[in-house]
């Protein structure tokens, strides 16, 4: 029986093959709970505050020593998944509404949720005598893009706002300013912080991509 090869399907249908199937991958989710702490009181009763998007982490290996071609012909396409694609539906450059594509991980009968590449670490581990990279290890974190039953039932009516666009942080921008741009209300910056797991709203690096949640009216 032939071994099924894993691949990433990019929004629009293009497939990026995994030269080697991952040895394992990890799926995770987080629910938010909150409780009011009061002086002189004990442990508070928690209230459910909604769900965060799930994530999938994996490590992929690429090797082109058999033909001597640069391994970047494979890894470069995956790195490119973090770049904004202006050809995607809904793009509007006048309002800074643009985003990278979503992807889906497939391996035989296993199909992940639609996800965006939120974190990526690429290490080149072997080179030709001329300095051409021939072997690489790539660690990926895929962040769930929308409600899905891929790894178990999920309630699409949960309190988590649904991401529908991505914003690239510009020098000097702050969360409240970005909130004012998209929501017309600077005080909604906390929704951006929660959706992007930002612990320190003052530590906002230029070039970072932020998911912009769809706020209920």
PyMOL commands that set and color helices and strands:
alter all, ss='L'
color gray80, all
select helices_A, chain A and resi 72-82+93-95+175-183+186-195
alter helices_A, ss='H'
color red, helices_A
select strands_A, chain A and resi 7-10+15-17+25-28+31-34+47-51+55-63+103-107+110-111+115-127+133-144+162-168+209-214
alter strands_A, ss='S'
color yellow, strands_A
deselect
rebuild
show_as cartoon
